[in-house]
Amino acid sequence: MECRVIGMWGGFPKKNGPCSGYLIQHDGFSLLIDCGSGVLTALQNYIDLNEIDHVILTHYHYDHFSDIGAYLFSRLVNTHLGKTKKELSVYGPEDDVVKKQVEDVAYSRFSSFNEKSQLEIGPFTCTFKRNIHPVETYSIKIECDCKSVVFTSDTSFTHDLIPFAANADLLITECSLYEGMDGAASGHMTSEQAGILAHQSNAKKVLLTHLPHYGNLTDLVVSAKKLGNPNIELAEPGMLIEI
């Protein structure tokens, strides 16, 4: 299993730096997790858009889903051009507006999930945990061949994240804020809280994501590592992790 970081900025993209998007692949099967601002353009550096038939959206903030509209029309046009015959399957929290947005465009369909869902998508088994965030948001665990990737998406720190991420081969944890800040109201984690999650979950490799547009980002890694897990680094666009 491989994970390619397409983008990892919080809020809005930087030049050549998209927001949330992660390409998970195994044995020729591809699954995209989140499709935030700037993701669709960058994604094409690594894969033809027609080779991805499944996209999971963790929630409906623009930095996590705004490019899905363009993806729908990509599938429409490329189907008419004979470049693909498969529907684009989009999964996300139940939302009538998003469902209509997806299914109003031919050759795409929407399926909802919640905390009790288990999705079997190609070789991947996907399960979910409801987060604390201003809109309905989920952490996701992707398992395949006894390996696991856990992506927290956006959330305040809660102790039930620890068993959800337990022994993850790759933990992609949000780290929107610096040590000493308070993310409770905004639904985000600090570097210290990301470090607690990394250490207490015993994650084998950890990427800090949803990064802030200010400050010295290396301070996030230093702060997180102090909690005990040395295998922590910043996510970067284009980074490939083999699991």
Secondary structure by P-SEA (a helix, b strand, c coil): cbbbbcbbbccccccccccbbbbbbcccbbbbcccccaaaaaaaaccccccccbbbbcccccccccaaaaaaaaaaaaaaaccccccbbbbccccaaaaaaaaccccbbbbbbccccccccccbbbbbbbbbcccbbbbbbbbccccbbbbbccccccccccccccccccccccccccccccccccccccaaaaaaaaaaacccbbbbccccccccaaaaaaaaaccccccbbbbcccccccc
